[in-house]
């Protein structure tokens, strides 16, 4: 099983049409990776699908960097009892 970080980067690459190897934890979704608001909402939906979780949309949309998303999703998985590889 891939780690949360690998899965977050894979989904981000897929939605934003980027090379997964170019995505770094410190990258900001909007300023560094070019995500527009529609894509940000799509990312939240895809992360929920990928991890089988429900996220608070406002809280999820306030996450700005890839690394913060990894942490946020790992915490949501823990809260909802979803097993993930850290």
HUBEL-V898536 format. One record per backbone hydrogen bond with DSSP energy under -1.0 kcal/mol. CO is the residue of the C=O (numbers start at 1). NH is the residue of the N-H. E is the energy in kcal/mol with one decimal. If there is no record, write none. Layout:
# HUBEL-V898536
co=CO nh=NH e=E
co=CO nh=NH e=E
This chain:
# HUBEL-V898536
co=3 nh=7 e=-2.4
co=4 nh=8 e=-2.8
co=5 nh=9 e=-2.4
co=6 nh=10 e=-2.1
co=7 nh=11 e=-2.3
co=8 nh=12 e=-2.5
co=9 nh=13 e=-2.6
co=10 nh=14 e=-2.0
co=11 nh=15 e=-2.7
co=12 nh=16 e=-2.6
co=13 nh=18 e=-2.1
co=19 nh=22 e=-2.0
co=20 nh=23 e=-1.1
co=24 nh=27 e=-1.7
co=25 nh=67 e=-3.2
co=27 nh=66 e=-2.1
co=28 nh=32 e=-1.4
co=28 nh=33 e=-2.0
co=29 nh=35 e=-2.8
co=30 nh=34 e=-1.0
co=36 nh=40 e=-2.4
co=37 nh=41 e=-1.9
co=38 nh=42 e=-2.0
co=39 nh=43 e=-2.7
co=40 nh=44 e=-2.0
co=41 nh=45 e=-2.2
co=42 nh=46 e=-2.6
co=43 nh=47 e=-2.8
co=44 nh=48 e=-2.3
co=45 nh=49 e=-2.1
co=46 nh=50 e=-3.0
co=47 nh=51 e=-2.4
co=48 nh=52 e=-1.5
co=48 nh=53 e=-1.6
co=56 nh=60 e=-2.9
co=57 nh=61 e=-2.8
co=60 nh=63 e=-1.2
co=64 nh=29 e=-2.8
co=65 nh=69 e=-2.0
co=66 nh=70 e=-2.2
co=67 nh=71 e=-2.0
co=68 nh=72 e=-2.8
co=69 nh=73 e=-2.9
co=70 nh=74 e=-2.3
co=71 nh=75 e=-2.2
co=72 nh=76 e=-2.3
co=73 nh=77 e=-2.7
co=74 nh=78 e=-2.1
co=75 nh=79 e=-2.7
co=76 nh=80 e=-2.3
co=77 nh=82 e=-3.1
co=78 nh=81 e=-1.2
co=85 nh=4 e=-2.1
